[in-house]
C-alpha cells in the first residue's frame, strides 16, 4: 500500500484561511467511504463528510451479500453480473473477516421457471466471471428431506458470499483515516461553489459549528440524496433522476439447521433470500417498493412484512407468524431512474459516474446507482476519472491490498493466534472479534491480561474497552451505531443491558464535553 503524505497534500492558506484538500467526498455510505479510501491510498488529501453516522442508511440495510446477482441475468445485465462476479473474488480475498463463502439453495418450482432455464442460468453464472475459490453449481432431488415443503422435490445449489455491510463501510473509513483522510460524521455539506480552480465548501456539524474548507475536486456520493445534493448544495441540475426503491427485511429465530442460505422464487417474478444470521437467527428479505419521502425515515410496512412471511411460508415446512419476528429494518436503494420501467425489481442496479469540469475548472464527480458488491470497482473508476487533475497520484491499489483488519490467512489461524495471546477470552468473544475486527482486535486487546482489564461487562461479551475503541477509532456515538451497525449485538443484549449501555454512553459523552 502507498503511504501518502497528507501534510504535504493538504495546505492551510495564509492568515488562517480555510484549508485546502485534494478531494472532498460528500456521503459516508459504502461508495463514499470506498472512494475516500482509494484516493487516500493514492496519496491525495481527503475529507469525507457524512450528515449522520457512517453506513446509517442504505449501506447498513442491504441483504448483506457480495454476489453476482443471479436474477440480473433475466434482465440481460451481463456486464454488471460479470463485473460483480469478478469483484466477489477480489473482496473475498481482501476482507476475509467480514466476507465469507455461502452456499445457496434454489428450490425448483415448475410453474415459475422450468428446470432447464435454471440450469442454464446457473451454468452462465458459473462461467461468466472469474471463479477461483468458490465451488460451482449442482442440482439434486430432495426426496422430502430437509426444511422445504415436501411438494418441492428438486433444488439447485450455487455459491456466493455473505458480507457485513455496515462494517465494510466503517473499515474502509478506518483504512482511509490510517492513510491520512479526515472523516467527519454528523457533518452536513450546506453549500459548494466553484471559486476558480477550487471548490469552496460550507460545512455544518450537528453541534452547530460552521466551517469553510476548500477542495481541488468534489465527489457527490450521497446515495439517496445524490440528486438533492446536486440541486440544493451544488446548485446545478442533476444529470439523472434517482428512483428510490424501498427494501425491507425481517429477522426471525433460526428457521432451519445448517449454514446454507435459500433463494426463493415468487409468483411475481421477484426473489426473497433466507440467510443464516448471527448464529441463532434467519434474515429474510428483501422487498422492492417505490418510496417517496425522506430516505432517513423509511420503515418496514405491514404489507412488506406480510409479503415476506407469505413467500417463506410457501416454501418451508415451518410456518412463520408475526409473533416470530424479532427485528425489522428497511433501507432505500437509489437507482438510476428509468421512466420506461414500471417494476422496481427490473430497474438496473448498475451505476453511473458523471464528471463535470475541464482542465481549468475544479471537477465535480457524481455517483448514481450502484450495489454493495461493486463498490470497490466503482471507487477505483471514480478516482481514475479524477487523476487528470492529480497527475502525481499513485496507481490504483485496492484490488491487491487487504482491507483494514483483513491481513490474515484464515479464520482458524487468527482465532488460534488470539487464543494463544489472550487465553482468557470467551469463545463468544473470540469468534465475534475475528469476524468483526480481524487483526484490528489487537488494537483494543493490547495490554489486556484478563476480563477484568476489559472493564465493565454489558452482556454478550461486549465490554467497556471495546466500547471506547468503537468511539475513538470507529466514530460510534450512540446506542444504535454500536448495537446495530458496528456490532449486531442488538439481537443479543436484553432490555436492561441495553438501558445500562445507553446510560454508560451518556456518561462518556458527559466526560468528553467536560474536557
N, C-alpha and C positions, 0 to 999 in steps of 0.2 A: 504494500500500500504506500502511496506517496504521502509524505508528511508535509503539509503546507506551512507557510509562514504567514499566518493571518495578520501579524503585527506589521508586516511589510505590505500586505494587500489592502488592509483597512487603514484609511487615513483620517486624521482629525484635522479639520480646516483651521486656519489661523483664527485667533481671538475667540476661541471656544465655539466656533460654528459647528453645525451638525456633522457627525462622522459620515464617511463615505464607504459604502460596501460595494463589492463587485455585484452581488446578487441579493435581492430581497424577494423572498418567497412568501406569498400570501396563502395560508392554508396548512394546517397540521394534520392532514389525513395521510394515507399511505403514499399518494403521489407527491405531495409537498415534502414530506419527510424524505422520500426517496431521492427527489431532486436535490434537496439540501445536502444530503449525504454524498451523492455523486459529485456535486460541484465542490464541496469542501475537500474531498479526496483528490480533486484535480488541482488544488492549490488556490482556489478562489475564496475570498472572504464572503461569508454568507450570514444573512439574518433571516430567520424564519419567524413569522408572527402568526398566531392562531387565536381566534377570538374566544375560544373556550379551552377545553383540555385537549391534548393530543388524542386522536382517534375517538373523539367523543360522539361522533355521529356515524356516517356511512361505514367508516373503516373498522368499526367495532361491532357492526350489526349485520355482518355477512354470514353466509353458511359455513365460513371458516374452512374453505377448501382452496388448495392450489391444484388446479385441474385444467385440462384442455378445453372442456366444455362439450361433452358428447352431444348434447341436444343442438348445439350450434351447427352441426353438420347438416341437419334438416333444412337449415336456412342458407346453406351453401357458403358459410363463412369459413372457407378452408384456410385462408391466410391467417385469420385470427386463431383458429384451432392449432395450426402448425406452430405459430409463434408461442402460444400458451403451452403446448406440449414441450417445446424446447426449454421454456422458462421453468417448467415443472422440474426438470432435471437439474438446472442451474441452482434453483432455490433450495432443492433438497440437499445439495452439497454445501451451500452457503450457510444454511441455518438449520442444522440437524436437531438443535434443541427445541425449536418451536414448529418445525415442519417434519412430518414423517409419513411413510407409506401407509396407505389404507386400501383395503380390498373392498370393492363394491359388488353387491349382488343386484342384478337387474331381472326381476321376475317377468316371465313372458306371459302376456295376456293376449290371446289370439285375436280378440275382437278389436284391439287397438292397433297393434303393428304385427305383421307376420314375422315368423321366426327368421326367415331368410333375410329380411330387412335389418333386424337387429344384428344378426351375424355379420352381414356386410358392413354395417356401420362400425361395429367393433373391430373388424379387420382393418378398416381405414383408420380408425383411431389408434390402433397398434402401430401402424406403419407411416402415418402422415408426418409425425415428428420424431425427433431423436428420442430413443428409449434405451438406456444403458443399464439401469438398475432395477427397474420395475418389471415384474412378470407380465406376460401378455394375457389376452382374454381366453376364457374357456366357457364351455356350456355343459350342463348335466341335468338329467331328470331328478326331481326332488323326492318322488315316491312317498309323499305325505310327511317326510321328515322335516324337522326344523320349525321355526316360528311362523312361517307363512300359512295362509289358509290352504286347506287340502286341495281345493279346486285349482290352485296354481301348481301345475305339475312339472314345470321346466323353468330354469333360470340360467342366466349368463353371469359370469364374473369378469371383472376387469380391474385395473389399478389406477388410482390417482393418489392424491396426498391431502392430509389434514394440515391445517395451519392455525396457529393462534394469531388471529388477525390484528388485534389491538397491540400485542407485543411486537409484532412485525413492524408496526409504525413506531412504537417507542424505541425499539432497538436501533432503527435507522436514525432516529433523532439522537440517541446516545452516541452512536458512532460518529455522526456529524459533529456533535459537540466535542468529541475527543479529537477531532481534526480541526477544531478552531471555530466552528459555526456557533452563532448565538441563537438560542431557542427561546422565544418569548411566548409563553402561553398566557391566556386571558388578556390578550393584547389585540385590539382591533385596528385594522387599517382604515382610517377615516377618509383619506383622500391621497391621490397620487397624481402628480402633474409633471410633465416634462419641463425641465429648465436647462436648455441647451443639450449637452450630451449626458445629462444626469436626470434621474427621477427624484423629485422632492416628495417625500412621503410623510404624512402626518399619522402618528400612531397614538392610540389612547388605551391605557390599561384599565382594568376593571376597578382599580382604586382611584381612577380619575386623573392619573398622571399622563400629561400630554408630552410628546416628544417629536421632534423633526429629525429625520435622517435622510441621507441621500444614497442613491444606488445607481450603479452603471447599467444595470439591467433589472427588469421587474418580471416576476413569474406569478401568474394568476392560477393557483392550483386550489381554488376554493370549493371544488366539488359541486354540491347542490347550489352553492351561492355564486358559481362562476359567472353566470350571465349578469347577476345583480352587481357583482364587483365591477364588471366592465362598464356597466351603465351608471352606477351611482358613485363608485370610488374613482375609477379612471376617467369617467365622463366620455366614453366612446361607445359606439354601437357594437353589440356582441355579434360576431360573425355567425354564431349558431344559436338556435333556441335550445334550451335544456328541458327535456321531458323528465319530470320527477316521477319515479315509479317506486311505490312502497312495497317493501318486502318484510314479512313478519315471520317470527319463529316462536315455537313453544318448547319448553323443557319439561320432560316427564321422568318419573323413575324408570330405570333401565327396562326397556321393552323386551329384551331378549338377551340370552347369554352369547358371548362371543365378541370378537373385536371387529367383525365385519360391519360395513355400512350397507344401506339399501337405497336404491334409486327407483322410485315408484312412478309408473306411468298413470296418468289420469285421463278420463274421457274428454276433457277439454284440451288435450294435447300438451298440457303442462306436466312438469315433473316435480316431485317432492322428495327431498332427501331425509333419511332417518340415520343419524350419525351417533356413534358412541361418544359420550360426553362426560368428562370429569369422573370417570370410573363407575359412578353409580347412576348415571342418567343417560337419557337419549335426547338428542337435539333434533327437532323436526321443523323443516321449512324448505322452501320459502314460498311466499305468495307473490303475485305481480298485479298491483292495483295502481292505477294513476292517482297521483297525490297532488292536492292543491293546498297551499298554506306554508307555514314556516317549517322548514326541514328539522329544526331543533325541537319541534313539538310533536313529532309523529309518534303515534301509539298504535299497538295492535288493535284491530277492531274485532267485535264479536263474530262478524261474518267470516273474517280471515281465520279465526280460531276454529270455528265450526268446519270450515273448508279443510283445514289440516287434519282435524280429527276424522272427518269422513274419509279422506284419502287413505290414512293409515288403517282405519278400521276395515276398509275394503280389501286390505292385503294381509293383515295379521290375525292370528288366532286370538290373541289377547285383545280385548276391546277397551279402548280408552274412553274415559269420561272427562268432563270439565274439571271434576274434583282432583284428577290426577296431575293437573298442570301445576308445576312448582315455580315456573318463571316464564315470562313472556318478554320479548323485545322486538323492536321494529326499527328499520332504517330506510333511508331514501336513496335510491340509486339515481345519479344524474346521468341520463342517457342523452345522446345527441338526438334532438327532436327530428322525427320523420313523420310528416303530416300524412303520408300515404299509408302508414301502418297503424291500424286501429288497435291491434292486440299488443299490449305492453310486453308480453313474453317474446314477441317476434322482433322487437326493436333491437338493433345491433348493440352488443357490449363492446364494440371496438372503440378506439379513442382517436382523437384528432389534436394535433398541435398546431396552433396558428401563431405566426410571427409577424409583428408589426414593427417596422423601423428600418432605416437604411444606415449606410456607413457613418453618416454624420449625426445620427439620432440615437438616443437611448432606446434599446429594444424592449418590446413587451411581448412575452410569450404566454399564451393562454392554453390551458389544458381542458379538454372537453371529453367526457365519457371515460372509458377505461374499466378495468376489472382488477381485482386483487392480484391475480396470477401474473399479470403483465406489467406490474408497477415498475420493476427494475428496468425492463426494456424501455418503457415509457420515459423513465427518468434519464436514462442514458441518451435516448434520442433527443430529449428536451435540452440537455446541456450541450450535446453536439450541435444543435441548431444555434446556440449562443456563442460557440467558440470563435466565429469570425470577429467578435468584439473582444475576445480574450485569447489572442494568439499564443500567449505564454502558458496557457492552461495545459496540464498534463493530459496524457491519453486516458481514454475510458478504462476503468479498473474494477468495477463492481462484479463482473462476471466471474472473476477468479479469486476473489478475496472473501473470507468468511465474514458474516455479519457479526456484530458485537456479541460475544459470548459463544459463538459457534465454532471456535477453534479447538475442536477435539475430534478424536477418531470415531468413538461410538458411545452410545448412552451407557452401555455396560462398563466400559473402561472409565468414563468420567465418574460414574457412580461409585465404582470401586476405589478410585483415587480419593474422592471426597470422604468416603467412609474411612479410609486409612488415615486421612489428615484430621478428620473430625468424627471420631468413633461414637461420640455421644449424640449425634444427630439421629432423630427418629426416622424410620423407614418412610413415613409420610413426608417429612421434610426433605429427605434425600431425593425422593422421586420428583417432588414438586420443584426443588431447586434446579435439578438437571434439566427438566422440561421447560422451566420458566426463565432461568437466567443463564444456563450453561456455565461456562467458566467465569462469568461475572459473579457467580455465587461467592467466589473467594474475596470479592471486594468487601462484602459485609461480614463474612466469616473470619476474615483475617484478625488474629489476636484473640479469638474466642476459644475458650477451653472447656466450656460446659454450657448447659441450657441456662443456668443462672446468669452467665455472662451476656446472654441474648436479651436480658431484661424482661419486662412484663410479657406474659403469655396471653394472647387474646383468643385462642382457640384455633383448632385445625392446623397447628404448627406455626401460626403467624405470631411474630414476636416484635418487641419494641425496636430491636436492632434492624430488622427488615423494614419496618415502617419508616425509620429515619433514613435508610438508604433510598427508599422509594420517593421520599420527599426531596432529599438532597440531590439525587442523581437522575431521577426519572420524572421530576416535575409533578408529583402527585400531591394534591392539596386536600382532597375531600374523601369522604367515605365511598362514594360511588366510583371514583377513579381507582382507588385501591382495591375494592372488593370485586368490581365487575370488569375493569379493564387491565390493570397491572397484574392482578391475580383473578381467579374465578372463585374466590372463597366466599362470595356472597351466597353461594349454594350450600356452604358447609358451616358457616357461623350462625348460631341461633340468634333470636331477637335480643336477649340480654347481652350477648357477646358483641353484637353489632352496636348496641347502645353504648357499651363501655368504650369501644373503639372510637365512636363518634365523639365522646367526651374527651378522650385522650388527644384526638386531633385538634380539638378546640384548645386544649391546654398547650399543645405545641404551638399553635398559631398565636396564642397569647404571649408565650415566651418570645417568639420571634418579633412581635410588634413591640414588646417591652424593650428589646435590644435596639 
